[in-house]
Amino acid sequence: ISVWSFRFLNGQTAVCQNIFGTLGRVIGLFVEVVLRFVGGIQRQSSSDGDGGWWQEIISLAEGTFQREELVLTSELFIHRFINVLIHVALVQLVGVVARLLFATTADAAVGANNATTNNHNQQQQRQQRLLRYTQYTAQILFALHPTHVEAVANTANRPHLLALLFNVTIVDPTIPFLAVGVLGGMGLLSAETAIFQYPAIVLTMMAVRYRRELLLLSMEEEAASGAGAAAGEDSSPSSNEENAERSDHPQSSSLWSPLLHKTFVALLPRYILLAMTSTYYLLHRYRNGSLSIPNGLIRPAENPFYNKIDNGEWTYLHRIINYSYVLSLHIMKSFGVEIVGFSHEYGFDCIPEIKLPIVQQTSSTSWTMDLRVFLPLLLVVFFGGLVVWAWYGRNNGRQQQQQQQQTTNNDALSSSKKQLVQQQNDRIQRLLLLLTLFAWFATLFPIAGFMKVGTFVADRLVVASTFGTCIFVGRLIAIWLTADDDDDDDTNNNQHQSNLAIQPKTIIKHTILLYLFTNHLAKQTHKRSSEWMDEFSLFTSSLKACPRSIKSNLEASKLYSGLVPQMLDLDKALSLIQNAQSIDPTYCDVHMQYAHVYFQQEKLISFEQELVEALLCPFSMGQAMTNWNRYWEVMLSSGDNAASGRYTKYMERIQGEIDKAAKEDASKAKNDGAR
């Protein structure tokens, strides 16, 4: 991870890369030695009985952290620490990709000794300052993004971080060709959602390469203009005709310019390699029968909208409207705006469906309207405005005036052609950047309602899209922060120190804005992280955001039924279970929790009845079978005839349900064979 992440840094040599790699290995070796040493201390203390002062240290640590082992030996702590390291590497890559997407001429020609004027030097320094602000702002936004807490704190979501890490690493077009295939395959093997990141990777790669080619072309034109100015009037008419002909060559009314064609051809082998890798991956999953999620694993409690059409409850218009709202929630999450609230479970009935018609009559004189439909409409208008901007750009009078001043000695016709070519190249660049942003939003495709997924709304699915939003939002913030540089040019155009120095008002503005951004994001991230560190805060926060979530109510009941001993309250646990069952009576997981509470209340008859229901639930069958066998082994050995009668009645019901399920499976298999 260290070698490939720092591989992107401009100016890094092989020596620096080896240093980082060696440092990472040394740290890993040190951690392993410490873990083994502490583990040996614990084993020796437990075997000797009297561990002396070592035992006192371990006892002190156990008393401090109220755990059975040292924090360093906690498996959960180690896994979370690894997730933090992966997230740090992603923060580094956000800044690197931002520098590649918005590179300047200084980045495109490292080490080139070009003679430039003072004004040109000042312009380059302003561009470099804007680029640094873009990089740092994007990194701050990504590092403190609150939706990343679930992917980092919940170790089960590490595949999403790894997939993004491997895929983003291949964005740089200068990375070795074979590494593209290897890292792309590693990303696909990390998470099944990695394949939806490929369009974003491909378009980002093209935008980066096109930006570099455009900068190199601009430098060549500046060098040619400088050479022509040095030649002065010695240039012959034939050379002027050749320059005019060369300027006229790239002009085209279409968007497929020679520069874009050159970029595509240069990246075509990498695109083919990624296409072959993803195709083989999909064929392999199809051959193994793992391309689609079985219907039995998709539950209304976790994804309440997935089977509405199959059950005849929805039309396709219902599906489009409701899933457009779900998609809009994820897009707003990627921008850092939380509409519903933070929760680790958003299932049924956290987000009620949008019913048709949108405007409904509640009484003879009153009407109600579901205002949630305006969220997708507002996003459509916003993205439509971005498309208009990408096509037409913005009229920058100052830039046009500078171009006219620079071309006063050139032929008017040649200058007009160059301006048209520049406008065309700028339009292509804007469209590529916009398509790149849209491609990062396309990583949310799994929850757009076009395919079967077991997830409804989840923060972990937003991590990939935030990679793009943090870069582009960081760019906008950086442009606003450096807007005073252009104002200083108008008032202090002849004072070099004034042009290059940051004004006091700019420093104050930057400091205030940095504090507001970091303070707001840090508070949200810290609060969300603290919630994930404790079961009580996690479940209560979910209930606060989704009071009608079945899983949140059921999980919260476990807090009061013995999961947290000091919070034992069986009556409250029963209340939460009943609330969950009232939301969806078909949610069979509640029976196992009912049985757990009734057993503690010594209500054995109710316990037995709920345990039977838990046995018939496919999602709690395993745990219920273990408890069933242990319970009836004790009860039947006591010789109680009443208990034996109840056991026989329960077994008859269980056998009847088994026979019924077998007949249904046989009938279904027969129908499938007939088809």
C-alpha positions in Angstrom: 0.0 0.0 0.0 2.8 2.4 0.9 4.8 1.8 -2.2 1.8 2.1 -4.6 0.3 5.2 -2.9 3.6 7.1 -2.8 4.3 6.0 -6.4 2.0 8.9 -7.5 3.9 11.7 -5.8 5.7 14.0 -8.2 9.4 14.1 -7.7 9.6 10.9 -5.6 12.6 8.7 -6.5 13.1 5.0 -6.2 15.1 5.6 -3.0 12.2 7.4 -1.3 9.8 4.6 -2.4 12.2 2.0 -0.9 12.4 4.0 2.3 8.6 4.1 2.7 8.3 0.4 1.9 11.1 -0.5 4.3 9.5 1.7 7.0 6.2 0.0 6.6 7.8 -3.5 6.9 9.7 -2.4 10.0 6.6 -1.1 11.7 4.7 -4.3 10.9 7.5 -6.4 12.3 7.6 -4.2 15.5 3.9 -4.6 16.0 4.1 -8.4 15.5 6.9 -8.6 18.1 5.0 -6.6 20.6 1.8 -8.7 20.1 3.7 -11.9 20.5 5.6 -10.6 23.6 2.4 -9.5 25.3 0.7 -12.8 24.4 3.6 -14.6 25.9 3.3 -12.6 29.1 -0.4 -13.4 29.4 0.2 -17.1 28.8 3.1 -17.2 31.4 1.0 -15.3 34.0 -2.0 -17.6 33.6 0.2 -20.8 33.8 2.3 -19.7 36.8 -0.6 -18.4 38.9 1.6 -15.8 40.5 2.9 -13.5 37.8 4.6 -11.0 40.0 4.8 -7.5 38.8 3.9 -8.6 35.2 0.6 -9.8 36.6 0.0 -6.5 38.3 0.6 -4.6 35.0 -1.9 -6.9 33.2 -4.4 -6.5 36.0 -4.1 -2.8 35.9 -4.7 -2.8 32.1 -7.7 -5.0 32.5 -9.1 -2.7 35.2 -8.5 0.4 33.1 -10.1 -0.9 29.9 -12.6 -3.2 31.6 -11.8 -6.0 29.2 -10.4 -9.5 29.4 -7.3 -8.7 27.3 -5.0 -5.8 26.6 -6.1 -3.3 24.0 -3.2 -4.2 21.7 -4.3 -7.8 21.7 -7.9 -6.9 20.8 -8.6 -8.3 17.4 -11.2 -5.6 16.8 -8.7 -2.8 17.6 -6.2 -4.3 15.2 -8.7 -4.6 12.4 -9.9 -1.0 12.9 -6.3 0.2 13.0 -5.7 -1.4 9.6 -8.8 0.2 8.2 -7.6 3.6 9.4 -4.3 3.0 7.6 -6.1 2.1 4.4 -8.2 5.3 4.8 -5.1 7.3 5.2 -3.7 5.9 2.0 -7.0 6.9 0.3 -6.7 10.4 1.7 -3.2 10.6 0.1 -4.6 9.4 -3.2 -7.4 11.9 -3.2 -4.8 14.7 -3.2 -2.7 13.0 -5.9 -5.6 12.5 -8.2 -6.7 16.1 -7.7 -3.3 17.3 -8.7 -3.4 15.0 -11.8 -6.9 16.2 -12.9 -6.1 19.9 -12.5 -2.4 19.8 -13.3 -0.6 23.0 -14.4 2.1 23.6 -17.0 4.7 23.3 -14.3 3.5 19.8 -13.6 3.4 18.9 -17.3 7.0 19.9 -17.9 9.1 19.1 -14.8 12.6 20.1 -15.3 12.0 22.2 -18.4 14.0 25.4 -18.6 11.7 27.7 -20.5 12.4 31.4 -20.6 9.2 33.2 -19.4 8.3 36.7 -18.5 7.5 37.9 -15.0 3.8 38.0 -15.8 4.0 34.4 -16.9 5.9 33.4 -13.8 3.3 35.1 -11.7 0.5 33.3 -13.5 2.2 30.0 -13.0 2.6 30.7 -9.3 -1.1 31.5 -9.0 -2.0 28.3 -10.8 0.3 26.3 -8.4 -1.3 28.0 -5.4 -4.8 27.1 -6.7 -3.6 23.5 -7.3 -2.2 23.3 -3.7 -5.5 24.6 -2.3 -7.4 22.1 -4.4 -5.3 19.2 -3.1 -5.4 20.2 0.5 -9.1 21.0 0.6 -10.0 17.7 -1.2 -7.9 15.8 1.3 -9.5 17.5 4.3 -13.0 16.9 3.0 -12.2 13.2 2.3 -10.4 12.6 5.6 -13.2 14.0 7.7 -16.2 12.8 5.7 -18.7 11.4 8.2 -20.0 8.7 5.9 -16.6 7.0 5.9 -17.0 6.1 9.6 -19.1 3.0 8.9 -16.6 1.6 6.4 -13.6 2.2 8.7 -15.1 1.4 12.2 -17.0 -1.6 11.0 -14.3 -4.1 10.0 -16.7 -6.1 7.9 -16.7 -3.2 5.4 -13.0 -3.2 4.7 -13.6 -4.7 1.2 -15.1 -1.4 0.1 -12.0 0.4 1.2 -9.6 -2.1 -0.4 -11.5 -2.1 -3.7 -11.4 1.7 -3.9 -7.7 1.7 -3.0 -6.7 -0.8 -5.7 -8.9 0.8 -8.4 -7.8 4.4 -7.7 -4.1 3.4 -7.8 -4.4 2.6 -11.6 -5.8 6.1 -12.4 -2.3 7.5 -13.2 -1.7 6.8 -16.9 2.1 6.4 -16.3 1.6 3.4 -14.0 3.1 0.1 -15.4 0.8 -1.7 -17.8 0.9 -5.0 -16.0 0.1 -3.3 -12.7 -3.2 -2.2 -14.2 -4.4 -5.7 -14.7 -3.1 -6.9 -11.3 -4.5 -4.1 -9.3 -7.8 -4.2 -11.2 -8.1 -7.9 -10.4 -7.3 -7.3 -6.8 -10.0 -4.7 -6.6 -12.6 -7.0 -8.1 -11.6 -9.8 -5.7 -11.9 -7.3 -2.7 -15.6 -6.4 -3.2 -18.3 -7.2 -5.6 -19.1 -3.4 -6.0 -15.6 -2.7 -7.4 -16.8 -3.3 -10.9 -19.1 -0.3 -10.7 -16.0 1.9 -10.1 -14.5 1.0 -13.5 -16.4 3.7 -15.5 -15.1 6.3 -13.0 -11.5 4.9 -13.3 -11.6 4.9 -17.1 -13.0 8.5 -17.4 -10.7 9.8 -14.7 -7.7 8.2 -16.5 -8.8 9.9 -19.8 -9.3 13.3 -18.1 -5.9 13.1 -16.6 -4.2 12.1 -19.8 -6.1 14.7 -21.9 -5.2 17.4 -19.4 -1.5 16.5 -19.7 -1.7 16.5 -23.5 -3.4 19.8 -23.6 -0.8 21.4 -21.3 2.0 20.0 -23.5 0.3 21.4 -26.6 0.0 24.8 -24.9 3.7 24.8 -24.0 4.6 23.9 -27.6 2.5 26.7 -28.9 4.1 29.2 -26.5 7.6 28.0 -27.4 6.7 28.4 -31.1 5.3 31.9 -30.5 8.5 32.8 -28.6 10.6 31.5 -31.4 8.6 33.4 -34.0 8.8 36.6 -31.9 12.6 36.2 -31.7 12.9 35.7 -35.4 10.9 39.0 -35.9 10.5 40.1 -39.4 12.9 37.5 -40.7 10.1 35.0 -41.0 9.1 34.4 -44.6 5.6 34.4 -45.9 5.8 30.7 -46.5 6.4 30.0 -42.8 3.4 32.2 -41.9 1.3 30.1 -44.3 2.6 26.9 -42.7 1.7 28.2 -39.2 -1.7 29.2 -40.4 -2.2 25.8 -42.0 -1.0 24.1 -38.8 -3.3 26.1 -36.7 -6.2 25.3 -39.0 -5.5 21.6 -38.8 -7.0 20.8 -35.4 -10.0 23.0 -36.0 -13.2 20.9 -36.2 -16.9 21.4 -35.5 -17.2 18.1 -33.7 -15.9 17.2 -30.2 -13.7 14.4 -31.5 -10.5 16.5 -31.8 -7.1 15.0 -32.8 -5.9 15.6 -29.2 -8.8 13.6 -27.8 -8.2 10.9 -30.4 -4.5 10.8 -29.4 -5.5 10.4 -25.7 -7.9 7.6 -26.4 -5.5 5.7 -28.6 -2.8 6.0 -25.9 -5.1 4.6 -23.2 -6.8 2.0 -25.4 -4.5 -0.9 -24.3 -5.3 -0.2 -20.7 -9.0 0.0 -21.4 -8.9 -3.4 -23.2 -7.0 -4.9 -20.3 -9.6 -3.7 -17.8 -12.5 -4.8 -20.0 -10.9 -8.3 -20.3 -10.4 -8.5 -16.5 -13.9 -7.5 -15.7 -15.4 -9.8 -18.4 -13.5 -12.8 -17.0 -14.6 -11.9 -13.5 -18.3 -11.7 -14.5 -18.1 -15.0 -16.4 -16.4 -16.7 -13.5 -19.1 -15.6 -11.1 -21.8 -16.6 -13.6 -20.3 -20.0 -14.0 -20.2 -20.5 -10.2 -23.8 -19.2 -9.8 -22.7 -16.2 -7.7 -23.6 -13.5 -10.1 -26.9 -12.7 -8.5 -28.0 -12.7 -4.8 -30.5 -15.5 -3.9 -34.0 -14.1 -3.2 -33.9 -15.8 0.2 -31.1 -13.5 1.4 -33.0 -10.3 0.5 -35.4 -9.4 3.2 -38.0 -6.7 3.5 -36.6 -5.7 6.8 -33.3 -4.7 5.1 -34.5 -3.8 1.6 -38.3 -3.1 1.7 -38.6 -2.1 -2.0 -37.0 -4.9 -3.8 -40.1 -7.1 -4.5 -42.9 -4.6 -4.6 -43.4 -5.1 -8.4 -43.2 -8.9 -8.2 -45.9 -8.9 -5.5 -48.1 -6.6 -7.6 -47.9 -3.7 -5.1 -46.1 -1.3 -7.4 -46.1 -0.1 -10.9 -42.9 0.8 -12.7 -43.7 4.5 -12.1 -43.8 3.7 -8.3 -40.4 2.1 -8.6 -38.8 4.9 -10.5 -40.1 7.6 -8.1 -39.1 5.8 -4.9 -35.7 4.6 -6.1 -34.9 8.0 -7.5 -35.4 9.3 -3.9 -33.2 6.6 -2.5 -30.5 7.4 -5.1 -30.9 11.1 -4.2 -30.3 10.3 -0.5 -27.0 8.7 -1.4 -25.9 11.6 -3.6 -26.6 14.0 -0.8 -24.7 11.8 1.5 -21.7 12.0 -0.8 -21.9 15.8 -0.6 -21.9 15.5 3.2 -25.6 16.4 3.6 -27.6 14.0 5.7 -31.4 14.1 5.0 -32.7 11.2 7.1 -30.0 11.0 9.8 -27.2 8.7 10.6 -28.1 5.1 11.2 -26.3 1.8 10.6 -29.7 0.2 9.5 -32.2 2.1 7.3 -34.5 -0.9 6.4 -38.2 -1.2 6.8 -39.9 1.1 7.8 -37.2 3.8 8.3 -37.9 5.4 4.9 -41.6 5.1 4.0 -42.5 4.7 0.4 -43.7 7.6 -1.8 -47.2 6.8 -2.7 -49.1 7.8 -5.8 -50.7 10.1 -6.6 -48.2 12.6 -5.1 -51.0 14.9 -4.0 -53.6 13.1 -2.0 -56.9 14.2 -0.4 -57.0 13.7 3.3 -60.4 15.2 3.8 -63.0 17.1 1.9 -61.2 20.4 2.3 -57.5 19.4 2.8 -54.8 18.0 0.6 -51.3 16.6 1.3 -48.3 16.3 -0.9 -45.1 14.3 -0.3 -42.4 16.9 -0.6 -39.7 14.3 -0.9 -40.3 14.1 -4.7 -38.6 17.5 -5.0 -35.2 16.2 -3.9 -34.6 14.2 -7.2 -36.0 17.1 -9.2 -33.7 19.6 -7.6 -30.7 17.3 -8.3 -31.8 16.9 -11.9 -31.9 20.7 -12.3 -28.5 21.0 -10.6 -26.9 18.5 -12.9 -28.6 20.0 -15.9 -27.0 23.3 -15.0 -23.6 21.6 -14.8 -24.1 20.2 -18.3 -25.0 23.7 -19.7 -21.8 25.1 -18.0 -19.7 22.3 -19.4 -20.9 23.0 -22.9 -20.8 26.8 -23.0 -18.3 27.6 -20.2 -18.3 31.0 -18.7 -17.4 34.3 -20.4 -14.2 35.4 -18.8 -13.6 38.9 -20.2 -10.3 39.3 -18.4 -8.9 36.1 -20.0 -10.0 37.1 -23.4 -8.5 40.6 -23.0 -5.1 39.0 -22.0 -5.3 36.7 -25.0 -5.9 39.7 -27.3 -3.0 41.6 -25.8 -0.7 38.6 -26.3 -1.7 38.2 -30.0 -1.5 41.8 -31.1 1.5 41.0 -33.2 -0.1 38.0 -34.9 -2.3 37.9 -37.9 -6.0 38.5 -37.0 -7.2 35.4 -38.9 -4.6 33.1 -37.2 -5.5 34.5 -33.8 -9.2 33.8 -34.5 -8.5 30.2 -35.5 -6.4 29.6 -32.4 -9.1 31.0 -30.2 -11.6 28.7 -31.8 -9.3 25.7 -31.2 -8.7 26.8 -27.6 -12.4 27.0 -27.0 -13.0 23.6 -28.5 -10.2 22.0 -26.3 -11.6 23.8 -23.2 -15.1 22.5 -23.9 -13.8 18.9 -24.3 -11.9 19.3 -21.0 -14.9 20.6 -19.2 -17.1 17.7 -20.6 -14.5 15.2 -19.6 -14.4 16.5 -16.0 -18.2 16.5 -15.8 -18.4 13.0 -17.1 -15.8 12.0 -14.6 -17.9 13.5 -11.8 -21.0 11.7 -13.1 -19.0 8.4 -13.4 -18.1 8.6 -9.7 -21.8 9.1 -8.9 -22.4 6.0 -11.1 -20.7 3.9 -8.4 -24.1 4.2 -6.7 -25.7 2.1 -9.4 -26.3 -1.0 -7.2 -28.9 0.9 -5.1 -30.5 2.7 -8.1 -33.2 0.0 -8.3 -32.0 -1.7 -11.5 -30.6 -4.9 -9.9 -31.1 -7.1 -6.9 -29.2 -6.1 -3.8 -29.6 -6.8 -0.1 -28.9 -3.2 0.9 -31.3 -0.4 1.0 -29.5 2.7 2.2 -25.9 2.5 3.5 -23.1 4.8 4.2 -20.5 2.3 3.1 -21.8 2.4 -0.5 -21.1 6.2 -0.7 -17.4 5.9 0.0 -16.5 5.5 -3.7 -18.7 8.4 -4.8 -17.2 10.7 -2.2 -13.8 10.3 -3.8 -15.0 12.3 -6.8 -17.2 14.8 -4.9 -14.4 15.7 -2.5 -12.1 16.5 -5.4 -14.5 18.7 -7.3 -16.0 20.4 -4.3 -12.4 21.0 -3.1 -11.7 22.6 -6.5 -14.7 24.9 -6.2 -13.6 25.9 -2.6 -10.0 26.5 -3.8 -11.2 28.7 -6.6 -13.2 30.8 -4.2 -10.3 31.0 -1.8 -7.9 32.2 -4.5 -10.3 34.7 -6.0 -8.5 37.5 -4.2 -5.4 36.8 -6.3 -7.2 37.9 -9.5 -8.5 41.0 -7.7 -4.9 41.9 -6.6 -3.8 41.7 -10.3 -6.2 44.5 -11.2 -5.0 46.8 -8.5 -1.3 45.9 -8.3 -0.5 44.7 -11.8 2.9 46.4 -11.8 3.9 45.4 -8.2 5.4 41.9 -8.2 5.4 41.5 -4.5 1.7 42.3 -4.2 0.9 39.8 -6.9 2.7 36.9 -5.2 2.0 37.6 -1.5 -1.3 36.6 0.2 -3.1 39.6 1.5 -4.0 39.7 5.3 -7.7 39.7 4.5 -7.2 36.5 2.5 -5.3 34.9 5.4 -8.2 35.7 7.8 -10.8 34.4 5.4 -8.9 31.2 4.8 -8.4 30.7 8.5 -12.0 31.2 9.3 -13.2 29.0 6.5 -10.7 26.2 7.4 -11.9 26.3 11.0 -15.6 26.1 10.0 -15.0 23.2 7.6 -12.8 21.2 9.9 -14.8 21.9 13.0 -18.2 21.0 11.4 -16.9 17.8 9.7 -14.7 16.8 12.7 -17.7 17.1 15.1 -19.9 14.9 12.9 -17.1 12.4 12.3 -16.2 12.2 16.0 -19.8 11.8 17.0 -20.4 9.1 14.5 -17.1 7.3 15.5 -18.0 7.4 19.1 -21.4 5.9 18.3 -19.7 3.0 16.5 -17.4 2.3 19.5 -20.3 1.3 21.7 -23.4 -0.8 21.1 -25.7 1.4 23.2 -24.9 4.6 21.4 -25.0 2.9 18.0 -28.4 1.4 18.5 -29.9 4.4 20.1 -28.7 6.7 17.3 -30.3 4.3 14.8 -33.6 4.5 16.7 -33.4 8.3 16.8 -32.9 8.5 13.0 -35.3 5.6 12.2 -37.8 5.1 15.0 -39.8 2.7 12.8 -36.9 0.5 11.7 -37.5 -3.1 12.6 -33.9 -4.1 13.0 -33.1 -1.1 15.0 -35.9 -1.9 17.5 -34.9 -5.5 17.7 -31.2 -4.8 18.2 -32.0 -2.1 20.8 -34.0 -4.7 22.7 -30.9 -6.8 23.1 -29.3 -4.0 25.0 -31.9 -4.4 27.7 -32.1 -8.2 27.7 -28.6 -8.9 28.9 -26.2 -7.7 26.2 -25.2 -4.8 28.5 -25.6 -6.3 32.0 -25.9 -2.9 33.8 -28.8 -1.9 31.5 -30.9 -5.0 32.1 -34.6 -4.1 31.8 -36.7 -7.0 30.5 -39.9 -5.0 30.3 -38.3 -2.4 28.1 -36.8 -5.1 26.0 -40.3 -6.7 25.5 -41.7 -3.3 24.5 -39.1 -2.8 21.8 -39.7 -6.4 20.5 -43.4 -5.8 20.3 -42.8 -2.5 18.5 -40.7 -4.3 15.9 -43.3 -7.0 15.4 -46.1 -4.4 15.0 -44.2 -2.7 12.2 -43.9 -6.0 10.3 -45.7 -9.1 11.7 -43.8 -11.3 9.1 -40.4 -10.5 10.6 -39.7 -13.9 12.2 -36.4 -12.9 13.9 -38.4 -11.4 16.8 -39.3 -14.9 18.1 -35.7 -15.7 19.1 -35.5 -12.5 21.1 -38.9 -13.2 22.6 -37.7 -16.6 23.8 -34.5 -15.1 25.2 -36.5 -12.6 27.3 -39.2 -15.1 28.4 -36.6 -17.5 29.6 -35.1 -14.9 31.9 -38.5 -14.1 33.2 -39.0 -17.8 33.8 -42.1 -17.9 31.6 -41.3 -21.4 30.3 -44.5 -22.0 28.3 -44.1 -18.7 26.4 -40.4 -19.5 26.0 -41.2 -22.9 24.4 -43.8 -21.4 22.0 -41.5 -18.7 20.8 -38.6 -21.1 20.5 -40.8 -23.2 18.1 -41.4 -20.2 16.0 -37.7 -19.4 16.0 -37.0 -22.9 14.8 -39.3 -22.3 11.9 -37.6 -19.1 11.0 -34.7 -19.8 8.5 -32.7 -16.8 9.8 -32.7 -17.9 13.5 -32.9 -21.7 13.0 -29.3 -22.5 13.9 -29.2 -20.7 17.3 -32.8 -21.9 18.1 -31.8 -25.5 17.4 -28.9 -25.3 19.9 -31.2 -23.9 22.6 -33.9 -26.3 21.8 -31.7 -29.4 22.2 -30.2 -28.1 25.4 -33.5 -27.1 27.0 -35.4 -30.3 26.2 -32.6 -32.5 27.2 -33.0 -31.2 30.7 -36.8 -31.1 30.7 -37.3 -34.6 29.4 -34.8 -36.1 31.8 -36.8 -34.7 34.7 -39.6 -37.2 34.0 -42.3 -34.5 33.8 -45.3 -36.0 31.8 -46.7 -32.5 31.0 -43.4 -31.5 29.5 -43.3 -34.6 27.4 -46.7 -33.9 26.1 -45.8 -30.4 25.1 -42.7 -31.6 23.4 -44.7 -34.2 21.3 -47.1 -31.5 20.3 -44.3 -29.1 19.3 -42.5 -31.8 17.3 -45.7 -32.6 15.4 -46.1 -29.0 14.4 -42.5 -28.7 13.3 -42.8 -31.9 11.3 -45.9 -30.6 9.6 -44.2 -27.4 8.6 -41.3 -29.4 7.2 -43.6 -31.6 5.1 -45.4 -28.5 3.9 -42.1 -26.8 2.9 -41.0 -30.0 1.1 -44.2 -30.1 -1.0 -43.8 -26.4 -1.9 -40.2 -27.0 -3.0 -41.2 -30.0 -5.1 -44.0 -28.1 -6.7 -41.7 -25.2 -7.5 -39.1 -27.5 -9.0 -41.7 -29.1 -11.1 -42.9 -25.8 -12.5 -39.4 -24.6 -13.2 -38.7 -27.9 -15.1 -41.8 -27.4 -17.1 -40.7 -23.9 -18.1 
